Amino acid sequence: MPEACIDPVVMDASTVMRLRTIVSREVAPTDSAVVTIGALQAGTKENVIPDEAIIKLNVRTFDEGVRKHVLAAIERIVNAEAAASGAPRVPEITPLDRYSMVTNDPDATNKVVDAFRQNFPDGSVEQTKPTMASEDFGCFGAEWHTPAVFWFFGGDDPEVLDKAKKDGTLNSLPTNHNPRFAPVIHPTLETGVKALVVAAYAWLTS
């Protein structure tokens, strides 16, 4: 008797499709934002309409104003879709995790970069563009009000990486949350340890 219920699965699906328009239609192309739907949960049986549906999503921005707008848009859309479906009560919106934006202190970054360039081969150290990676490291600098520097180091097989660059398939390489991610143990491990020691030494001796 589907006519006798409010189907949360349909509501869920409509909400997800509408949420996908926030970045493409409400965030300027010159700004950056990511809205990822990471989990949809509803029901346990194919012949029973469930009494609830859960959406878990992730939001990432570089700008606080953009973040506030995106969060407000999410709340607006979720409530509107529930109302359009005739839901008997408003949806529950519960924040799960939140990390401060990782902000590299300029002076600390210059000190660490200089130390790296003195201790690693020419051309192997570069300052990259901002990335949307989610990282709790940002909380250290923000909560402790202390200079902080975050860096990446590569661990891909050089031959595989060179081939991917040549073929234009860099995005196909498995990243660190992919089950197929398998960094080359060495020199990856040595590079990571050396980077930590070099950066710490630069601070302890300055």
C-alpha positions in Angstrom: 0.0 0.0 0.0 2.5 2.7 -1.1 -0.4 5.2 -1.4 -0.7 5.0 2.4 2.8 6.2 3.3 5.4 8.9 2.8 8.3 7.1 1.1 11.6 8.2 2.5 13.5 6.4 -0.2 12.0 8.6 -2.9 12.5 11.6 -0.6 16.2 10.6 -0.2 16.7 10.2 -4.0 15.2 13.6 -4.7 17.2 15.3 -2.0 20.5 13.8 -3.3 19.8 15.0 -6.9 19.0 18.5 -5.7 22.0 18.6 -3.4 24.2 17.9 -6.5 23.2 21.3 -7.9 24.6 23.4 -5.0 28.2 23.5 -6.3 27.2 23.8 -10.0 24.5 26.4 -9.5 25.1 28.2 -6.2 28.9 28.5 -6.0 30.7 30.8 -8.4 33.1 29.1 -10.8 35.9 31.2 -9.3 35.3 29.7 -5.9 35.8 26.2 -4.8 33.4 23.8 -3.0 32.8 20.1 -2.8 29.6 18.4 -1.7 30.0 14.6 -1.5 27.2 12.2 -0.7 29.1 9.4 1.0 26.3 7.3 2.4 22.6 6.5 1.7 20.9 4.2 4.1 17.3 3.1 4.0 15.5 -0.1 4.7 16.4 -3.8 4.9 13.8 -5.6 2.7 12.9 -5.2 -0.9 9.2 -5.4 -0.2 9.0 -3.1 2.8 9.0 0.7 2.6 11.2 1.8 5.5 10.2 4.4 8.1 13.4 6.5 7.7 16.3 7.2 5.3 19.7 8.6 6.2 22.0 10.8 4.0 25.6 11.3 5.1 27.5 14.0 3.2 30.8 15.8 3.3 31.4 19.5 2.6 34.8 21.1 1.7 35.5 24.7 1.0 38.5 27.1 1.1 36.4 30.1 2.1 34.3 30.6 5.2 31.7 32.6 3.4 31.3 29.9 0.8 31.1 27.2 3.5 28.3 29.1 5.3 26.3 29.4 2.0 26.7 25.7 1.2 25.6 24.6 4.6 22.6 26.9 4.5 21.7 25.6 1.0 21.9 22.0 2.2 19.5 22.7 5.1 17.2 24.6 2.8 17.1 21.8 0.2 16.7 19.0 2.8 13.8 20.8 4.5 12.1 21.7 1.2 12.3 18.2 -0.2 10.8 16.8 3.0 8.0 19.4 2.8 7.4 18.6 -0.9 7.0 14.9 0.0 4.6 15.6 2.8 6.9 14.3 5.5 5.2 14.4 8.9 8.1 16.0 10.6 11.2 18.1 9.6 14.4 16.2 8.9 17.0 15.9 11.7 20.3 17.5 10.6 23.3 16.4 12.8 26.9 17.6 12.3 29.3 14.6 12.6 32.9 15.7 12.1 34.4 19.1 11.4 38.0 20.0 10.9 39.6 23.4 10.7 41.1 24.4 7.4 44.7 23.5 7.1 46.6 26.9 6.8 50.3 26.8 6.4 52.0 29.6 8.3 54.0 31.6 5.7 57.2 32.0 7.8 57.1 28.4 9.0 56.5 27.2 5.5 59.5 29.1 4.1 61.7 27.7 6.9 60.7 24.2 6.2 60.9 24.5 2.4 64.4 26.0 2.6 65.5 23.1 4.8 63.9 20.5 2.4 65.7 22.1 -0.6 69.0 21.9 1.2 68.5 18.2 2.0 66.6 16.7 -0.9 67.6 16.6 -4.6 67.1 19.6 -6.9 63.6 19.8 -8.3 62.1 17.3 -5.8 60.6 20.0 -3.5 57.8 22.2 -4.8 54.9 24.3 -3.3 51.6 23.0 -4.6 48.2 24.6 -5.1 45.6 24.1 -2.3 43.9 20.7 -2.2 40.5 19.6 -1.0 41.9 16.8 1.1 40.2 16.6 4.5 42.8 16.6 7.3 42.5 17.0 11.1 46.0 18.4 11.2 44.3 21.8 10.6 43.0 21.7 14.2 46.5 21.8 15.7 47.4 25.2 14.3 43.9 26.6 14.8 43.3 25.4 18.3 46.8 25.9 19.7 47.4 29.2 17.8 50.8 27.9 16.7 52.6 28.0 13.4 52.0 24.8 11.4 53.2 23.4 8.1 51.6 20.5 6.2 53.3 18.7 3.4 52.9 15.7 1.1 55.5 13.3 -0.2 55.0 10.9 -3.1 55.1 7.1 -2.8 54.2 5.9 -6.3 56.4 3.6 -8.3 58.4 6.0 -10.5 57.9 3.9 -13.6 54.1 3.7 -13.1 54.0 7.5 -12.4 56.0 8.3 -15.5 53.7 6.1 -17.6 50.6 7.7 -16.2 51.9 11.1 -17.0 52.8 10.1 -20.5 49.4 8.5 -21.1 47.5 11.3 -19.4 46.0 8.9 -16.8 47.3 10.4 -13.5 43.7 10.4 -12.1 43.5 6.7 -12.5 46.3 6.0 -10.0 44.9 4.7 -6.7 45.1 7.3 -3.9 45.7 6.7 -0.2 42.1 5.8 0.7 41.8 3.3 -2.2 42.2 -0.4 -1.3 44.6 -0.7 -4.4 46.9 2.0 -3.0 50.3 0.4 -2.7 53.2 2.9 -2.3 56.7 1.7 -2.9 58.1 0.9 0.6 61.5 2.4 -0.2 62.3 5.2 -0.7 58.9 6.2 0.5 59.6 5.3 4.2 63.1 6.9 4.1 61.7 10.0 2.6 59.0 10.4 5.2 61.3 9.9 8.1 64.0 12.2 6.6 61.4 14.9 6.0 60.2 14.8 9.6 63.8 14.9 10.9 64.9 17.7 8.6 61.8 19.9 9.5 62.3 19.3 13.2 66.0 20.1 13.0 65.2 23.3 11.2 63.1 24.4 14.1 65.2 23.2 16.9 68.4 24.9 15.5 66.8 28.2 14.6 
